[in-house]
Amino acid sequence: MQHNLEQPIEGSNTGKQAEEAAATFLTNNGYDIVAHNFLCKGGEIDIIARQKKQLIFVEVRFRKSALFGGAAASVSQAKQKKVILAAQLFLQSHKKYAHYACRFDVIALNTHTLQWIQHAFDAYS
């Protein structure tokens, strides 16, 4: 699902701008943001969002161009494993979410568009 951004991402600190755009997009689509930049020994999760009884662990990627596959293609299997490990550690340290369904999404952005890839990967592959 691809959407046009209201404001282009450009200048310095594009990573932070991309994460802010992704969080705003999720909020506008009915998700509550639980955490930004959850950091642990195993890795980092850019955004953790919640909708009803489902947690969404979101990897946000920004690329200026689609060369070399673009933003979505930059989420390697190694990165997926780190996000999954970080999600496990998040759930262990936040017991109130123990019975929530979990999903791993990628929000890939370029200068003018946002692509939301739901169920981008799972913890069992």
C-alpha positions in Angstrom: 0.0 0.0 0.0 1.7 3.2 -1.2 0.8 6.8 -0.1 2.1 10.2 -1.0 3.7 12.2 1.8 2.3 15.6 2.8 5.8 16.9 3.1 8.9 15.6 1.3 11.7 14.1 3.3 14.8 16.0 2.6 17.7 17.9 4.1 19.6 16.6 7.2 18.3 14.0 9.6 16.2 12.1 7.1 16.0 9.1 9.3 14.3 11.0 12.1 11.9 12.6 9.6 11.1 9.2 8.1 10.3 7.7 11.5 8.1 10.7 12.4 6.3 10.4 9.1 5.7 6.7 9.7 4.5 7.3 13.3 2.1 10.0 12.0 0.8 7.6 9.3 0.2 4.8 11.8 -1.6 7.2 14.2 -3.8 8.5 11.4 -4.7 4.9 10.5 -6.0 4.1 14.0 -2.8 2.8 15.7 -1.5 3.9 19.1 2.2 4.3 19.3 3.5 2.3 22.3 7.3 3.0 21.8 9.8 4.7 19.6 13.3 3.4 19.1 13.0 0.5 21.6 16.7 -0.4 22.1 18.0 -3.5 23.8 21.0 -5.8 23.7 19.6 -7.7 20.8 18.7 -4.9 18.5 16.3 -2.0 18.0 12.7 -1.6 16.9 11.9 1.8 15.3 8.2 1.9 16.2 6.0 -0.4 18.3 2.3 0.3 17.7 -0.9 -1.2 19.0 -4.4 -1.6 17.6 -6.9 -3.4 19.8 -5.1 -6.6 20.9 -2.4 -6.6 18.3 1.2 -5.3 18.5 2.9 -4.2 15.4 6.7 -4.0 15.3 7.7 -1.6 12.6 11.0 -1.3 10.8 11.2 2.1 9.1 13.6 2.5 6.1 14.3 5.6 4.0 16.2 5.7 0.7 16.4 8.7 -1.6 16.1 6.5 -4.6 15.1 3.1 -5.7 18.6 2.2 -6.9 19.8 -1.1 -5.5 16.2 -2.2 -4.6 15.1 0.8 -2.6 14.2 1.1 1.1 12.1 -2.1 1.4 14.8 -4.3 -0.1 17.3 -3.0 2.5 15.6 -5.0 5.3 17.9 -8.0 5.2 17.4 -11.3 6.9 20.0 -10.4 9.5 18.0 -7.2 10.3 14.8 -9.2 10.5 16.4 -11.5 13.0 17.5 -8.5 15.1 14.0 -7.0 15.1 12.5 -10.4 16.0 14.9 -10.8 18.9 14.2 -7.2 20.1 10.5 -7.9 19.9 10.9 -11.0 22.1 12.8 -9.0 24.6 10.2 -6.3 24.5 7.4 -8.8 25.2 9.4 -10.4 28.1 9.9 -7.0 29.7 6.3 -5.8 29.1 4.1 -8.6 30.4 0.8 -6.7 29.8 1.3 -7.5 26.0 1.9 -11.2 26.5 -1.4 -12.2 25.0 -1.4 -9.8 22.1 -1.1 -11.0 18.5 2.1 -9.7 17.0 3.0 -8.6 13.5 6.1 -7.4 11.8 5.7 -4.5 9.2 8.0 -2.4 7.2 7.4 1.2 6.3 9.6 2.1 3.4 9.9 5.7 2.4 11.6 7.7 -0.3 11.5 11.5 -0.7 7.8 11.7 -1.6 6.1 8.4 -0.9 5.5 5.9 2.0 5.0 2.2 1.3 3.4 0.2 4.1 4.2 -3.5 3.9 2.1 -5.3 6.5 3.2 -8.8 7.5 6.6 -8.1 5.9 8.2 -11.0 7.7 7.4 -13.3 10.6 9.2 -14.8 13.5 8.9 -18.4 12.2 10.7 -18.1 8.9 
